[in-house]
Amino acid sequence: MRRILLLSLMFLSLVFPMAEPTGSPPEVKNLNVIVVDKKGVKHVLKSPTCEGLSYIKVRKGDIEYAVSLTNVEKMEIINVSGDKAIVKIHLRNGKSEVFELPSNYFCSAVSDIGNASFTIKDVKEIQFRKEEK
């Protein structure tokens, strides 16, 4: 009986690895982020997703954009009011734009101490860095 239990646990550890959140898209596996929260604490994380995706859905006027996290250099949260957040996204190509996001927009990533999660309203800034191979 112990042998069956041990084999079952070994099988489950192979099927469900715990290193990164399940479903983390491959394009963000080598993406590191520094998240600065409202208190000014810096959190060093990797493999970020927002709403489970490798891109951020933002609005400018009546148009919705999907901005890939791999194209973002930095995101500044300019203002949060109620259920809306105004963010400035700096792209790797040097351009920057101001967009609107829901203030409860949910993001998650991995750290050395475990999985981390936050909403846009809890953050001042997010810096995106590609991991050197």
MODELLER restraints for C-alpha pairs under 7 A, 6 or more apart:
rsr = mdl.restraints
at = mdl.atoms
rsr.add(forms.Gaussian(group=physical.xy_distance, feature=features.Distance(at['CA:20:A'], at['CA:110:A']), mean=6.20, stdev=0.5))
rsr.add(forms.Gaussian(group=physical.xy_distance, feature=features.Distance(at['CA:24:A'], at['CA:47:A']), mean=6.94, stdev=0.5))
rsr.add(forms.Gaussian(group=physical.xy_distance, feature=features.Distance(at['CA:24:A'], at['CA:49:A']), mean=6.93, stdev=0.5))
rsr.add(forms.Gaussian(group=physical.xy_distance, feature=features.Distance(at['CA:25:A'], at['CA:54:A']), mean=6.24, stdev=0.5))
rsr.add(forms.Gaussian(group=physical.xy_distance, feature=features.Distance(at['CA:28:A'], at['CA:47:A']), mean=5.01, stdev=0.5))
rsr.add(forms.Gaussian(group=physical.xy_distance, feature=features.Distance(at['CA:28:A'], at['CA:48:A']), mean=6.38, stdev=0.5))
rsr.add(forms.Gaussian(group=physical.xy_distance, feature=features.Distance(at['CA:28:A'], at['CA:54:A']), mean=6.46, stdev=0.5))
rsr.add(forms.Gaussian(group=physical.xy_distance, feature=features.Distance(at['CA:28:A'], at['CA:70:A']), mean=6.85, stdev=0.5))
rsr.add(forms.Gaussian(group=physical.xy_distance, feature=features.Distance(at['CA:29:A'], at['CA:47:A']), mean=4.68, stdev=0.5))
rsr.add(forms.Gaussian(group=physical.xy_distance, feature=features.Distance(at['CA:30:A'], at['CA:47:A']), mean=6.43, stdev=0.5))
rsr.add(forms.Gaussian(group=physical.xy_distance, feature=features.Distance(at['CA:30:A'], at['CA:130:A']), mean=5.97, stdev=0.5))
rsr.add(forms.Gaussian(group=physical.xy_distance, feature=features.Distance(at['CA:30:A'], at['CA:131:A']), mean=5.12, stdev=0.5))
rsr.add(forms.Gaussian(group=physical.xy_distance, feature=features.Distance(at['CA:31:A'], at['CA:46:A']), mean=5.73, stdev=0.5))
rsr.add(forms.Gaussian(group=physical.xy_distance, feature=features.Distance(at['CA:31:A'], at['CA:47:A']), mean=5.40, stdev=0.5))
rsr.add(forms.Gaussian(group=physical.xy_distance, feature=features.Distance(at['CA:31:A'], at['CA:128:A']), mean=6.86, stdev=0.5))
rsr.add(forms.Gaussian(group=physical.xy_distance, feature=features.Distance(at['CA:31:A'], at['CA:129:A']), mean=5.83, stdev=0.5))
rsr.add(forms.Gaussian(group=physical.xy_distance, feature=features.Distance(at['CA:31:A'], at['CA:130:A']), mean=4.65, stdev=0.5))
rsr.add(forms.Gaussian(group=physical.xy_distance, feature=features.Distance(at['CA:31:A'], at['CA:131:A']), mean=5.77, stdev=0.5))
rsr.add(forms.Gaussian(group=physical.xy_distance, feature=features.Distance(at['CA:32:A'], at['CA:45:A']), mean=5.76, stdev=0.5))
rsr.add(forms.Gaussian(group=physical.xy_distance, feature=features.Distance(at['CA:32:A'], at['CA:46:A']), mean=4.12, stdev=0.5))
rsr.add(forms.Gaussian(group=physical.xy_distance, feature=features.Distance(at['CA:32:A'], at['CA:47:A']), mean=6.28, stdev=0.5))
rsr.add(forms.Gaussian(group=physical.xy_distance, feature=features.Distance(at['CA:32:A'], at['CA:128:A']), mean=5.89, stdev=0.5))
rsr.add(forms.Gaussian(group=physical.xy_distance, feature=features.Distance(at['CA:32:A'], at['CA:129:A']), mean=4.96, stdev=0.5))
rsr.add(forms.Gaussian(group=physical.xy_distance, feature=features.Distance(at['CA:32:A'], at['CA:130:A']), mean=5.95, stdev=0.5))
rsr.add(forms.Gaussian(group=physical.xy_distance, feature=features.Distance(at['CA:32:A'], at['CA:131:A']), mean=6.35, stdev=0.5))
rsr.add(forms.Gaussian(group=physical.xy_distance, feature=features.Distance(at['CA:33:A'], at['CA:44:A']), mean=6.02, stdev=0.5))
rsr.add(forms.Gaussian(group=physical.xy_distance, feature=features.Distance(at['CA:33:A'], at['CA:45:A']), mean=5.18, stdev=0.5))
rsr.add(forms.Gaussian(group=physical.xy_distance, feature=features.Distance(at['CA:33:A'], at['CA:46:A']), mean=5.75, stdev=0.5))
rsr.add(forms.Gaussian(group=physical.xy_distance, feature=features.Distance(at['CA:33:A'], at['CA:126:A']), mean=6.51, stdev=0.5))
rsr.add(forms.Gaussian(group=physical.xy_distance, feature=features.Distance(at['CA:33:A'], at['CA:127:A']), mean=5.36, stdev=0.5))
rsr.add(forms.Gaussian(group=physical.xy_distance, feature=features.Distance(at['CA:33:A'], at['CA:128:A']), mean=4.56, stdev=0.5))
rsr.add(forms.Gaussian(group=physical.xy_distance, feature=features.Distance(at['CA:33:A'], at['CA:129:A']), mean=5.91, stdev=0.5))
rsr.add(forms.Gaussian(group=physical.xy_distance, feature=features.Distance(at['CA:34:A'], at['CA:42:A']), mean=6.30, stdev=0.5))
rsr.add(forms.Gaussian(group=physical.xy_distance, feature=features.Distance(at['CA:34:A'], at['CA:43:A']), mean=5.49, stdev=0.5))
rsr.add(forms.Gaussian(group=physical.xy_distance, feature=features.Distance(at['CA:34:A'], at['CA:44:A']), mean=4.70, stdev=0.5))
rsr.add(forms.Gaussian(group=physical.xy_distance, feature=features.Distance(at['CA:34:A'], at['CA:45:A']), mean=6.19, stdev=0.5))
rsr.add(forms.Gaussian(group=physical.xy_distance, feature=features.Distance(at['CA:34:A'], at['CA:126:A']), mean=5.67, stdev=0.5))
rsr.add(forms.Gaussian(group=physical.xy_distance, feature=features.Distance(at['CA:34:A'], at['CA:127:A']), mean=5.08, stdev=0.5))
rsr.add(forms.Gaussian(group=physical.xy_distance, feature=features.Distance(at['CA:34:A'], at['CA:128:A']), mean=6.72, stdev=0.5))
rsr.add(forms.Gaussian(group=physical.xy_distance, feature=features.Distance(at['CA:35:A'], at['CA:42:A']), mean=5.63, stdev=0.5))
rsr.add(forms.Gaussian(group=physical.xy_distance, feature=features.Distance(at['CA:35:A'], at['CA:43:A']), mean=5.04, stdev=0.5))
rsr.add(forms.Gaussian(group=physical.xy_distance, feature=features.Distance(at['CA:35:A'], at['CA:44:A']), mean=6.60, stdev=0.5))
rsr.add(forms.Gaussian(group=physical.xy_distance, feature=features.Distance(at['CA:35:A'], at['CA:125:A']), mean=6.03, stdev=0.5))
rsr.add(forms.Gaussian(group=physical.xy_distance, feature=features.Distance(at['CA:35:A'], at['CA:126:A']), mean=4.54, stdev=0.5))
rsr.add(forms.Gaussian(group=physical.xy_distance, feature=features.Distance(at['CA:35:A'], at['CA:127:A']), mean=6.53, stdev=0.5))
rsr.add(forms.Gaussian(group=physical.xy_distance, feature=features.Distance(at['CA:36:A'], at['CA:42:A']), mean=4.53, stdev=0.5))
rsr.add(forms.Gaussian(group=physical.xy_distance, feature=features.Distance(at['CA:36:A'], at['CA:43:A']), mean=6.34, stdev=0.5))
rsr.add(forms.Gaussian(group=physical.xy_distance, feature=features.Distance(at['CA:36:A'], at['CA:123:A']), mean=5.97, stdev=0.5))
rsr.add(forms.Gaussian(group=physical.xy_distance, feature=features.Distance(at['CA:36:A'], at['CA:124:A']), mean=5.63, stdev=0.5))
rsr.add(forms.Gaussian(group=physical.xy_distance, feature=features.Distance(at['CA:36:A'], at['CA:125:A']), mean=5.22, stdev=0.5))
rsr.add(forms.Gaussian(group=physical.xy_distance, feature=features.Distance(at['CA:36:A'], at['CA:126:A']), mean=6.26, stdev=0.5))
rsr.add(forms.Gaussian(group=physical.xy_distance, feature=features.Distance(at['CA:37:A'], at['CA:122:A']), mean=5.88, stdev=0.5))
rsr.add(forms.Gaussian(group=physical.xy_distance, feature=features.Distance(at['CA:37:A'], at['CA:123:A']), mean=4.16, stdev=0.5))
rsr.add(forms.Gaussian(group=physical.xy_distance, feature=features.Distance(at['CA:37:A'], at['CA:124:A']), mean=5.44, stdev=0.5))
rsr.add(forms.Gaussian(group=physical.xy_distance, feature=features.Distance(at['CA:38:A'], at['CA:122:A']), mean=5.68, stdev=0.5))
rsr.add(forms.Gaussian(group=physical.xy_distance, feature=features.Distance(at['CA:38:A'], at['CA:123:A']), mean=5.16, stdev=0.5))
rsr.add(forms.Gaussian(group=physical.xy_distance, feature=features.Distance(at['CA:38:A'], at['CA:124:A']), mean=5.44, stdev=0.5))
rsr.add(forms.Gaussian(group=physical.xy_distance, feature=features.Distance(at['CA:44:A'], at['CA:111:A']), mean=6.66, stdev=0.5))
rsr.add(forms.Gaussian(group=physical.xy_distance, feature=features.Distance(at['CA:45:A'], at['CA:109:A']), mean=5.89, stdev=0.5))
rsr.add(forms.Gaussian(group=physical.xy_distance, feature=features.Distance(at['CA:45:A'], at['CA:110:A']), mean=5.37, stdev=0.5))
rsr.add(forms.Gaussian(group=physical.xy_distance, feature=features.Distance(at['CA:45:A'], at['CA:111:A']), mean=4.78, stdev=0.5))
rsr.add(forms.Gaussian(group=physical.xy_distance, feature=features.Distance(at['CA:46:A'], at['CA:109:A']), mean=5.62, stdev=0.5))
rsr.add(forms.Gaussian(group=physical.xy_distance, feature=features.Distance(at['CA:46:A'], at['CA:110:A']), mean=5.22, stdev=0.5))
rsr.add(forms.Gaussian(group=physical.xy_distance, feature=features.Distance(at['CA:46:A'], at['CA:111:A']), mean=6.44, stdev=0.5))
rsr.add(forms.Gaussian(group=physical.xy_distance, feature=features.Distance(at['CA:47:A'], at['CA:109:A']), mean=5.43, stdev=0.5))
rsr.add(forms.Gaussian(group=physical.xy_distance, feature=features.Distance(at['CA:47:A'], at['CA:110:A']), mean=6.25, stdev=0.5))
rsr.add(forms.Gaussian(group=physical.xy_distance, feature=features.Distance(at['CA:48:A'], at['CA:108:A']), mean=5.66, stdev=0.5))
rsr.add(forms.Gaussian(group=physical.xy_distance, feature=features.Distance(at['CA:48:A'], at['CA:109:A']), mean=4.26, stdev=0.5))
rsr.add(forms.Gaussian(group=physical.xy_distance, feature=features.Distance(at['CA:49:A'], at['CA:107:A']), mean=5.58, stdev=0.5))
rsr.add(forms.Gaussian(group=physical.xy_distance, feature=features.Distance(at['CA:49:A'], at['CA:108:A']), mean=5.52, stdev=0.5))
rsr.add(forms.Gaussian(group=physical.xy_distance, feature=features.Distance(at['CA:49:A'], at['CA:109:A']), mean=6.40, stdev=0.5))
rsr.add(forms.Gaussian(group=physical.xy_distance, feature=features.Distance(at['CA:50:A'], at['CA:56:A']), mean=6.30, stdev=0.5))
rsr.add(forms.Gaussian(group=physical.xy_distance, feature=features.Distance(at['CA:50:A'], at['CA:106:A']), mean=5.70, stdev=0.5))
rsr.add(forms.Gaussian(group=physical.xy_distance, feature=features.Distance(at['CA:50:A'], at['CA:107:A']), mean=3.97, stdev=0.5))
rsr.add(forms.Gaussian(group=physical.xy_distance, feature=features.Distance(at['CA:50:A'], at['CA:108:A']), mean=6.36, stdev=0.5))
rsr.add(forms.Gaussian(group=physical.xy_distance, feature=features.Distance(at['CA:51:A'], at['CA:105:A']), mean=6.91, stdev=0.5))
rsr.add(forms.Gaussian(group=physical.xy_distance, feature=features.Distance(at['CA:51:A'], at['CA:106:A']), mean=5.36, stdev=0.5))
rsr.add(forms.Gaussian(group=physical.xy_distance, feature=features.Distance(at['CA:51:A'], at['CA:107:A']), mean=5.86, stdev=0.5))
rsr.add(forms.Gaussian(group=physical.xy_distance, feature=features.Distance(at['CA:54:A'], at['CA:68:A']), mean=6.13, stdev=0.5))
rsr.add(forms.Gaussian(group=physical.xy_distance, feature=features.Distance(at['CA:54:A'], at['CA:69:A']), mean=5.81, stdev=0.5))
rsr.add(forms.Gaussian(group=physical.xy_distance, feature=features.Distance(at['CA:55:A'], at['CA:66:A']), mean=5.94, stdev=0.5))
rsr.add(forms.Gaussian(group=physical.xy_distance, feature=features.Distance(at['CA:55:A'], at['CA:67:A']), mean=5.19, stdev=0.5))
rsr.add(forms.Gaussian(group=physical.xy_distance, feature=features.Distance(at['CA:55:A'], at['CA:68:A']), mean=4.03, stdev=0.5))
rsr.add(forms.Gaussian(group=physical.xy_distance, feature=features.Distance(at['CA:55:A'], at['CA:69:A']), mean=4.98, stdev=0.5))
rsr.add(forms.Gaussian(group=physical.xy_distance, feature=features.Distance(at['CA:56:A'], at['CA:66:A']), mean=5.49, stdev=0.5))
rsr.add(forms.Gaussian(group=physical.xy_distance, feature=features.Distance(at['CA:56:A'], at['CA:67:A']), mean=5.12, stdev=0.5))
rsr.add(forms.Gaussian(group=physical.xy_distance, feature=features.Distance(at['CA:56:A'], at['CA:68:A']), mean=6.36, stdev=0.5))
rsr.add(forms.Gaussian(group=physical.xy_distance, feature=features.Distance(at['CA:56:A'], at['CA:69:A']), mean=6.76, stdev=0.5))
rsr.add(forms.Gaussian(group=physical.xy_distance, feature=features.Distance(at['CA:57:A'], at['CA:64:A']), mean=6.68, stdev=0.5))
rsr.add(forms.Gaussian(group=physical.xy_distance, feature=features.Distance(at['CA:57:A'], at['CA:65:A']), mean=5.66, stdev=0.5))
rsr.add(forms.Gaussian(group=physical.xy_distance, feature=features.Distance(at['CA:57:A'], at['CA:66:A']), mean=4.60, stdev=0.5))
rsr.add(forms.Gaussian(group=physical.xy_distance, feature=features.Distance(at['CA:57:A'], at['CA:67:A']), mean=6.50, stdev=0.5))
rsr.add(forms.Gaussian(group=physical.xy_distance, feature=features.Distance(at['CA:58:A'], at['CA:64:A']), mean=5.62, stdev=0.5))
rsr.add(forms.Gaussian(group=physical.xy_distance, feature=features.Distance(at['CA:58:A'], at['CA:65:A']), mean=5.26, stdev=0.5))
rsr.add(forms.Gaussian(group=physical.xy_distance, feature=features.Distance(at['CA:58:A'], at['CA:66:A']), mean=6.42, stdev=0.5))
rsr.add(forms.Gaussian(group=physical.xy_distance, feature=features.Distance(at['CA:58:A'], at['CA:99:A']), mean=5.98, stdev=0.5))
rsr.add(forms.Gaussian(group=physical.xy_distance, feature=features.Distance(at['CA:58:A'], at['CA:100:A']), mean=5.74, stdev=0.5))
rsr.add(forms.Gaussian(group=physical.xy_distance, feature=features.Distance(at['CA:58:A'], at['CA:101:A']), mean=5.40, stdev=0.5))
rsr.add(forms.Gaussian(group=physical.xy_distance, feature=features.Distance(at['CA:59:A'], at['CA:65:A']), mean=6.01, stdev=0.5))
rsr.add(forms.Gaussian(group=physical.xy_distance, feature=features.Distance(at['CA:59:A'], at['CA:99:A']), mean=5.53, stdev=0.5))
rsr.add(forms.Gaussian(group=physical.xy_distance, feature=features.Distance(at['CA:59:A'], at['CA:100:A']), mean=5.06, stdev=0.5))
rsr.add(forms.Gaussian(group=physical.xy_distance, feature=features.Distance(at['CA:59:A'], at['CA:101:A']), mean=6.59, stdev=0.5))
rsr.add(forms.Gaussian(group=physical.xy_distance, feature=features.Distance(at['CA:60:A'], at['CA:99:A']), mean=5.19, stdev=0.5))
rsr.add(forms.Gaussian(group=physical.xy_distance, feature=features.Distance(at['CA:60:A'], at['CA:100:A']), mean=6.29, stdev=0.5))
rsr.add(forms.Gaussian(group=physical.xy_distance, feature=features.Distance(at['CA:71:A'], at['CA:91:A']), mean=5.71, stdev=0.5))
rsr.add(forms.Gaussian(group=physical.xy_distance, feature=features.Distance(at['CA:71:A'], at['CA:92:A']), mean=5.61, stdev=0.5))
rsr.add(forms.Gaussian(group=physical.xy_distance, feature=features.Distance(at['CA:72:A'], at['CA:89:A']), mean=6.84, stdev=0.5))
rsr.add(forms.Gaussian(group=physical.xy_distance, feature=features.Distance(at['CA:72:A'], at['CA:90:A']), mean=6.05, stdev=0.5))
rsr.add(forms.Gaussian(group=physical.xy_distance, feature=features.Distance(at['CA:72:A'], at['CA:91:A']), mean=4.47, stdev=0.5))
rsr.add(forms.Gaussian(group=physical.xy_distance, feature=features.Distance(at['CA:72:A'], at['CA:92:A']), mean=5.75, stdev=0.5))
rsr.add(forms.Gaussian(group=physical.xy_distance, feature=features.Distance(at['CA:72:A'], at['CA:128:A']), mean=6.42, stdev=0.5))
rsr.add(forms.Gaussian(group=physical.xy_distance, feature=features.Distance(at['CA:73:A'], at['CA:90:A']), mean=5.55, stdev=0.5))
rsr.add(forms.Gaussian(group=physical.xy_distance, feature=features.Distance(at['CA:73:A'], at['CA:91:A']), mean=5.16, stdev=0.5))
rsr.add(forms.Gaussian(group=physical.xy_distance, feature=features.Distance(at['CA:73:A'], at['CA:92:A']), mean=5.19, stdev=0.5))
rsr.add(forms.Gaussian(group=physical.xy_distance, feature=features.Distance(at['CA:73:A'], at['CA:127:A']), mean=6.04, stdev=0.5))
rsr.add(forms.Gaussian(group=physical.xy_distance, feature=features.Distance(at['CA:73:A'], at['CA:128:A']), mean=5.04, stdev=0.5))
rsr.add(forms.Gaussian(group=physical.xy_distance, feature=features.Distance(at['CA:74:A'], at['CA:89:A']), mean=6.03, stdev=0.5))
rsr.add(forms.Gaussian(group=physical.xy_distance, feature=features.Distance(at['CA:74:A'], at['CA:90:A']), mean=5.08, stdev=0.5))
rsr.add(forms.Gaussian(group=physical.xy_distance, feature=features.Distance(at['CA:74:A'], at['CA:126:A']), mean=5.64, stdev=0.5))
rsr.add(forms.Gaussian(group=physical.xy_distance, feature=features.Distance(at['CA:74:A'], at['CA:127:A']), mean=4.42, stdev=0.5))
rsr.add(forms.Gaussian(group=physical.xy_distance, feature=features.Distance(at['CA:74:A'], at['CA:128:A']), mean=5.83, stdev=0.5))
rsr.add(forms.Gaussian(group=physical.xy_distance, feature=features.Distance(at['CA:75:A'], at['CA:87:A']), mean=6.66, stdev=0.5))
rsr.add(forms.Gaussian(group=physical.xy_distance, feature=features.Distance(at['CA:75:A'], at['CA:88:A']), mean=5.70, stdev=0.5))
rsr.add(forms.Gaussian(group=physical.xy_distance, feature=features.Distance(at['CA:75:A'], at['CA:89:A']), mean=4.51, stdev=0.5))
rsr.add(forms.Gaussian(group=physical.xy_distance, feature=features.Distance(at['CA:75:A'], at['CA:90:A']), mean=6.10, stdev=0.5))
rsr.add(forms.Gaussian(group=physical.xy_distance, feature=features.Distance(at['CA:75:A'], at['CA:125:A']), mean=5.63, stdev=0.5))
rsr.add(forms.Gaussian(group=physical.xy_distance, feature=features.Distance(at['CA:75:A'], at['CA:126:A']), mean=5.14, stdev=0.5))
rsr.add(forms.Gaussian(group=physical.xy_distance, feature=features.Distance(at['CA:75:A'], at['CA:127:A']), mean=6.51, stdev=0.5))
rsr.add(forms.Gaussian(group=physical.xy_distance, feature=features.Distance(at['CA:76:A'], at['CA:87:A']), mean=5.52, stdev=0.5))
rsr.add(forms.Gaussian(group=physical.xy_distance, feature=features.Distance(at['CA:76:A'], at['CA:88:A']), mean=5.10, stdev=0.5))
rsr.add(forms.Gaussian(group=physical.xy_distance, feature=features.Distance(at['CA:76:A'], at['CA:89:A']), mean=6.47, stdev=0.5))
rsr.add(forms.Gaussian(group=physical.xy_distance, feature=features.Distance(at['CA:76:A'], at['CA:124:A']), mean=6.15, stdev=0.5))
rsr.add(forms.Gaussian(group=physical.xy_distance, feature=features.Distance(at['CA:76:A'], at['CA:125:A']), mean=4.53, stdev=0.5))
rsr.add(forms.Gaussian(group=physical.xy_distance, feature=features.Distance(at['CA:76:A'], at['CA:126:A']), mean=6.62, stdev=0.5))
rsr.add(forms.Gaussian(group=physical.xy_distance, feature=features.Distance(at['CA:77:A'], at['CA:86:A']), mean=6.16, stdev=0.5))
rsr.add(forms.Gaussian(group=physical.xy_distance, feature=features.Distance(at['CA:77:A'], at['CA:87:A']), mean=4.45, stdev=0.5))
rsr.add(forms.Gaussian(group=physical.xy_distance, feature=features.Distance(at['CA:77:A'], at['CA:88:A']), mean=6.48, stdev=0.5))
rsr.add(forms.Gaussian(group=physical.xy_distance, feature=features.Distance(at['CA:77:A'], at['CA:123:A']), mean=6.90, stdev=0.5))
rsr.add(forms.Gaussian(group=physical.xy_distance, feature=features.Distance(at['CA:77:A'], at['CA:124:A']), mean=5.24, stdev=0.5))
rsr.add(forms.Gaussian(group=physical.xy_distance, feature=features.Distance(at['CA:77:A'], at['CA:125:A']), mean=5.95, stdev=0.5))
rsr.add(forms.Gaussian(group=physical.xy_distance, feature=features.Distance(at['CA:78:A'], at['CA:86:A']), mean=5.48, stdev=0.5))
rsr.add(forms.Gaussian(group=physical.xy_distance, feature=features.Distance(at['CA:78:A'], at['CA:87:A']), mean=5.32, stdev=0.5))
rsr.add(forms.Gaussian(group=physical.xy_distance, feature=features.Distance(at['CA:78:A'], at['CA:88:A']), mean=6.76, stdev=0.5))
rsr.add(forms.Gaussian(group=physical.xy_distance, feature=features.Distance(at['CA:79:A'], at['CA:85:A']), mean=5.67, stdev=0.5))
rsr.add(forms.Gaussian(group=physical.xy_distance, feature=features.Distance(at['CA:79:A'], at['CA:86:A']), mean=5.14, stdev=0.5))
rsr.add(forms.Gaussian(group=physical.xy_distance, feature=features.Distance(at['CA:80:A'], at['CA:86:A']), mean=6.35, stdev=0.5))
rsr.add(forms.Gaussian(group=physical.xy_distance, feature=features.Distance(at['CA:80:A'], at['CA:103:A']), mean=6.50, stdev=0.5))
rsr.add(forms.Gaussian(group=physical.xy_distance, feature=features.Distance(at['CA:80:A'], at['CA:121:A']), mean=6.25, stdev=0.5))
rsr.add(forms.Gaussian(group=physical.xy_distance, feature=features.Distance(at['CA:83:A'], at['CA:102:A']), mean=5.64, stdev=0.5))
rsr.add(forms.Gaussian(group=physical.xy_distance, feature=features.Distance(at['CA:83:A'], at['CA:103:A']), mean=5.00, stdev=0.5))
rsr.add(forms.Gaussian(group=physical.xy_distance, feature=features.Distance(at['CA:83:A'], at['CA:104:A']), mean=6.89, stdev=0.5))
rsr.add(forms.Gaussian(group=physical.xy_distance, feature=features.Distance(at['CA:84:A'], at['CA:100:A']), mean=6.74, stdev=0.5))
rsr.add(forms.Gaussian(group=physical.xy_distance, feature=features.Distance(at['CA:84:A'], at['CA:101:A']), mean=5.89, stdev=0.5))
rsr.add(forms.Gaussian(group=physical.xy_distance, feature=features.Distance(at['CA:84:A'], at['CA:102:A']), mean=4.67, stdev=0.5))
rsr.add(forms.Gaussian(group=physical.xy_distance, feature=features.Distance(at['CA:84:A'], at['CA:103:A']), mean=4.77, stdev=0.5))
rsr.add(forms.Gaussian(group=physical.xy_distance, feature=features.Distance(at['CA:85:A'], at['CA:100:A']), mean=5.68, stdev=0.5))
rsr.add(forms.Gaussian(group=physical.xy_distance, feature=features.Distance(at['CA:85:A'], at['CA:101:A']), mean=5.14, stdev=0.5))
rsr.add(forms.Gaussian(group=physical.xy_distance, feature=features.Distance(at['CA:85:A'], at['CA:102:A']), mean=5.80, stdev=0.5))
rsr.add(forms.Gaussian(group=physical.xy_distance, feature=features.Distance(at['CA:85:A'], at['CA:103:A']), mean=4.85, stdev=0.5))
rsr.add(forms.Gaussian(group=physical.xy_distance, feature=features.Distance(at['CA:86:A'], at['CA:98:A']), mean=6.92, stdev=0.5))
rsr.add(forms.Gaussian(group=physical.xy_distance, feature=features.Distance(at['CA:86:A'], at['CA:99:A']), mean=5.83, stdev=0.5))
rsr.add(forms.Gaussian(group=physical.xy_distance, feature=features.Distance(at['CA:86:A'], at['CA:100:A']), mean=4.71, stdev=0.5))
rsr.add(forms.Gaussian(group=physical.xy_distance, feature=features.Distance(at['CA:86:A'], at['CA:101:A']), mean=6.42, stdev=0.5))
rsr.add(forms.Gaussian(group=physical.xy_distance, feature=features.Distance(at['CA:87:A'], at['CA:98:A']), mean=5.62, stdev=0.5))
rsr.add(forms.Gaussian(group=physical.xy_distance, feature=features.Distance(at['CA:87:A'], at['CA:99:A']), mean=5.38, stdev=0.5))
rsr.add(forms.Gaussian(group=physical.xy_distance, feature=features.Distance(at['CA:87:A'], at['CA:100:A']), mean=6.14, stdev=0.5))
rsr.add(forms.Gaussian(group=physical.xy_distance, feature=features.Distance(at['CA:88:A'], at['CA:96:A']), mean=6.73, stdev=0.5))
rsr.add(forms.Gaussian(group=physical.xy_distance, feature=features.Distance(at['CA:88:A'], at['CA:97:A']), mean=5.61, stdev=0.5))
rsr.add(forms.Gaussian(group=physical.xy_distance, feature=features.Distance(at['CA:88:A'], at['CA:98:A']), mean=4.32, stdev=0.5))
rsr.add(forms.Gaussian(group=physical.xy_distance, feature=features.Distance(at['CA:88:A'], at['CA:99:A']), mean=6.29, stdev=0.5))
rsr.add(forms.Gaussian(group=physical.xy_distance, feature=features.Distance(at['CA:89:A'], at['CA:96:A']), mean=5.43, stdev=0.5))
rsr.add(forms.Gaussian(group=physical.xy_distance, feature=features.Distance(at['CA:89:A'], at['CA:97:A']), mean=5.51, stdev=0.5))
rsr.add(forms.Gaussian(group=physical.xy_distance, feature=features.Distance(at['CA:89:A'], at['CA:98:A']), mean=6.32, stdev=0.5))
rsr.add(forms.Gaussian(group=physical.xy_distance, feature=features.Distance(at['CA:90:A'], at['CA:96:A']), mean=4.25, stdev=0.5))
rsr.add(forms.Gaussian(group=physical.xy_distance, feature=features.Distance(at['CA:90:A'], at['CA:97:A']), mean=6.78, stdev=0.5))
rsr.add(forms.Gaussian(group=physical.xy_distance, feature=features.Distance(at['CA:103:A'], at['CA:119:A']), mean=6.98, stdev=0.5))
rsr.add(forms.Gaussian(group=physical.xy_distance, feature=features.Distance(at['CA:103:A'], at['CA:120:A']), mean=5.50, stdev=0.5))
rsr.add(forms.Gaussian(group=physical.xy_distance, feature=features.Distance(at['CA:103:A'], at['CA:121:A']), mean=5.02, stdev=0.5))
rsr.add(forms.Gaussian(group=physical.xy_distance, feature=features.Distance(at['CA:104:A'], at['CA:119:A']), mean=5.19, stdev=0.5))
rsr.add(forms.Gaussian(group=physical.xy_distance, feature=features.Distance(at['CA:104:A'], at['CA:120:A']), mean=6.04, stdev=0.5))
rsr.add(forms.Gaussian(group=physical.xy_distance, feature=features.Distance(at['CA:104:A'], at['CA:121:A']), mean=6.30, stdev=0.5))
rsr.add(forms.Gaussian(group=physical.xy_distance, feature=features.Distance(at['CA:105:A'], at['CA:119:A']), mean=5.27, stdev=0.5))
rsr.add(forms.Gaussian(group=physical.xy_distance, feature=features.Distance(at['CA:105:A'], at['CA:120:A']), mean=5.58, stdev=0.5))
rsr.add(forms.Gaussian(group=physical.xy_distance, feature=features.Distance(at['CA:106:A'], at['CA:118:A']), mean=5.95, stdev=0.5))
rsr.add(forms.Gaussian(group=physical.xy_distance, feature=features.Distance(at['CA:106:A'], at['CA:119:A']), mean=4.54, stdev=0.5))
rsr.add(forms.Gaussian(group=physical.xy_distance, feature=features.Distance(at['CA:106:A'], at['CA:120:A']), mean=6.80, stdev=0.5))
rsr.add(forms.Gaussian(group=physical.xy_distance, feature=features.Distance(at['CA:107:A'], at['CA:117:A']), mean=5.69, stdev=0.5))
rsr.add(forms.Gaussian(group=physical.xy_distance, feature=features.Distance(at['CA:107:A'], at['CA:118:A']), mean=5.50, stdev=0.5))
rsr.add(forms.Gaussian(group=physical.xy_distance, feature=features.Distance(at['CA:107:A'], at['CA:119:A']), mean=6.03, stdev=0.5))
rsr.add(forms.Gaussian(group=physical.xy_distance, feature=features.Distance(at['CA:108:A'], at['CA:116:A']), mean=5.54, stdev=0.5))
rsr.add(forms.Gaussian(group=physical.xy_distance, feature=features.Distance(at['CA:108:A'], at['CA:117:A']), mean=4.12, stdev=0.5))
rsr.add(forms.Gaussian(group=physical.xy_distance, feature=features.Distance(at['CA:108:A'], at['CA:118:A']), mean=6.35, stdev=0.5))
rsr.add(forms.Gaussian(group=physical.xy_distance, feature=features.Distance(at['CA:109:A'], at['CA:115:A']), mean=5.94, stdev=0.5))
rsr.add(forms.Gaussian(group=physical.xy_distance, feature=features.Distance(at['CA:109:A'], at['CA:116:A']), mean=5.33, stdev=0.5))
rsr.add(forms.Gaussian(group=physical.xy_distance, feature=features.Distance(at['CA:109:A'], at['CA:117:A']), mean=6.43, stdev=0.5))
rsr.add(forms.Gaussian(group=physical.xy_distance, feature=features.Distance(at['CA:110:A'], at['CA:116:A']), mean=5.77, stdev=0.5))
